[in-house]
Amino acid sequence: MKKYFLYSLTLCFMMLGFVACSGDEEITDSRLTYYVRFEMLGKDTILSPVGQPYTDPGCNATLGGKDYTSEIIIKGLENVDINTPGMYYVTYSGVGSDGFSSSITRVVIVYDPDVSEDISGNYITIDGTQRVREGKVIEYPGFKVKISKIAPGVFYVDDLLGGYYAQKVYPQYGDLTALKGYVWLHSDMTITGLSGYNEGFKDTFDAVNGSFDKDTGALKWTTDYSEMKFDVVLEKK
């Protein structure tokens, strides 16, 4: 599994030596190609309490130095459900002079202010942390996980795999192979995954499900990822 990672990473670094471009223009066949340049109004990530109206700040854009704002295509705004906590994405896109498209995305986090428990902090994986693949179990306690609070009930986790690849298998690449993402702590103290991405492997999880015991502080979840299960059991440092 993931056996082509090192080979692909080497090719990636080789290709970087041959590629260079600017933010909004590129020389193509001796012509100057202009891309739509965006200026997002407001923050890249907006927190919105559940049940409250959401008004998007919008976005400005230029193309070749001329105003392009009225031509922006907006997608995802219609999907923002103010009555359901979660992460929503609003994308602003446009087409440049030679038909090349570009875009920018805002994250809208609808959160439940009634969730007061805070699971943020520095943790270490303990006994029970394991990877399960086709019945084969590999235990890996002793690795670090950091959780940061974004909003009530919404938390960022620096590795939903509990350090399996980033600290155990490929420590030489730092956090490149960490599955970074967001989880939602529900009012009943269950945990589900909101979104995540592994930069090294260019993929995400299938599901994250877990729980937090506010009386004992016990925190655990299972990440379903690439036909494997990663049981992560944490203890606060």
N, C-alpha and C positions, 0 to 999 in steps of 0.2 A: 504494500500500500504506500502510495506517495513515493515510489522508488525513482520516479523521474524528477524529483524536486531539485536535487543538486545539479543535474545536467541542465535543466531549464533555467535555474538561477544563473549558471555560468553564461548561457547564451544571452540572458537578459542583460548582464553587465557588459558583454561584448557589443551588443546592439546599441547600448547607450553611447558608445564611443562614436557612432556614426550618425546619430540623430540630434538635431537641434532645431528649436522653433521658438517664436515669440508668442505672446499671449493672444494676439488678435490678427496676425498677418503671416503670410508664408509665400515664398517664391515658388511658383509652380509653372514649369515650361516657360520660363523667362517672363512670366506675368506675376503681378502682385495680387494675391488672393486675400480678400478681407473676410474675417470672421466676425460674427456678431459679438460685441463686447457688452457684458452685463454689469449693472451696478445694483445689487440687491438693496432694497430699502428695509430698514429694520435689521434685526438679528438673523443670523443663519439658522439658529435654533430658537423657536419661540415656545414658551410654556403657557398653556391655556387651561384653566380650571374646568373640570367637567361640568356641563350644564350651562356654561357661560358662552355667549355669542363670540365667534372668532371672526375678526376682520383682518384680512391679509394686507400687510403694508405695501405689497407690490414690488415692482422692479423696473428700473430704467435700462435702456439699451441704446447703443450706437452701432452703426455699420459704416466703416470708412469715414468716420468723423461726423456722420449725419445722424440725426435722431431716428431711432428705430423702435421706440417704445410702443407705439400703436400697433406694431406688427408682431409683437411677442405672442407666442402661443403658450397658454397656461394650462397645465394638466395636473390633476390630483387635488385641486382645491375642492372639487365637488365630493371628494371622498372623505374629507375631514368630518368625522362624526363627533360632535361636541358632547354627545351623551355617552360615549364609550371611550374609556381611557385607553391610550395606545399611542403609537408613533405613526404619523402620517407625513407624506412627502408631497410637496408642491414644486413642480418643475416648470421653469421658464425656458423656452427654447426659441431658436430662430435659425434662418437659413442665410448663409453668406453669399458673396458675389458669384461664386462658382458652384453653388448648390450644396456646399458643405454645411452641415448643421452643427450647432453648438448649444450648450444648455448649462443651467445652474439650478441647484435644488435647495429648497428650504425644508427643514425638519420642524414639524409641528407636533409637540408632545401634549396630548390631553391627559391630565393627571387628576387623581382623586385626592383632594385636600384632607379627607377624613383619615387617610392612612398615615398614622403618626410614627410607626415603628421605623427605625433607621438601622439598616444592615451595613452601612458603609464602614470601611476600616481595612486594616491589613490582616490577612489571614494566611494560614499555612494548611496544606492538605494533610489529612491524618489517615489512620487506618480505615479502610473501607473505600478509599479512593482507588479506582481501578479502571482499566480499559478492557472491554470485553469484545472480542471479535471471533465469530464462528466458534463460540464456546471456550476459546482460550482467554485466560485472565492474566493480565499483567498489573500488578499493584504498584502504585507510585506515590506513597506519602512523602511529605517533607518538602514540597514545593510551594512557592509564594503566589498568592492571588490578592489583588487589590480591588476593592469595590468603592465606587464614588457615588454619592447621591446627586442626582440631577434635578429631581422634583419629588414631592411626596409620592412614594410608591414606585418611583422610576430610578433605576440604578445602572451605572456603567460598570462592567466587569472587564478587567484587562486580559483575562483569558478564561473563557468558558470551558476549556479543556483541562483546567487546573495545572497548566504548565507541562503537559505531557510532551508535546513537540518542542515548544520554545525553551524549556528548561531541562528536559530529560533527553530527548532524542537529538535535537539540533541546537544546543546552547550557543554554538559559535555564531549563530545568526541573530542572536538577541530575540526580540519579540516579533520578528518577521512571520513566524509560524504560529503565533498566538491567535486564538479565535476570539477576537475582541467583540464585545456586543453589549446590548442593553437587556435588562430583565424587568419584569413588572412584579412587584410584591402586592398581592391582592389583600383585601381587608380580612380574609380568612387565613392569612399568612401562607398561602400557597404561592408558588413562584412559577412564572412562565416566561419564555423567551420572547422578546420583541423583535430584535434584529441583531445580526452579527455578520462578521466578515473575517476571513483568514487571508491576509495579503499574500502570504507565501504560496498557498495552494489555490487561491482565487475561487474560493467557494464559501458556503455558509452552513449552518446547522439545519437539520430537519425539524428538530424540536428541542425545547429545554423545559423540563418540569421538575419542580422541587418544593421545598418547604422550609420555613423558619419557625423555630420554637422560641417564642419571646420569653418564656420562663427560664429555659436553660441556655439560650443563645445558640443552640445547635442549628447549623445551616448546611443544607445539602441540596444537590440537584443532579439530574441525569441529562447529559447532552447527547442526543442522537445525531451522529455525524458520520457521513461517508460509510454507511452500513456498519457502523460500530457504535457502542455505547460507552460513554465516559461517565462513571459515577464519581462525582466530586463531593467529598465530605470535608468541611472546613472548621478550623478552630481559630479563634481570634488571637493574634499575637499580643 
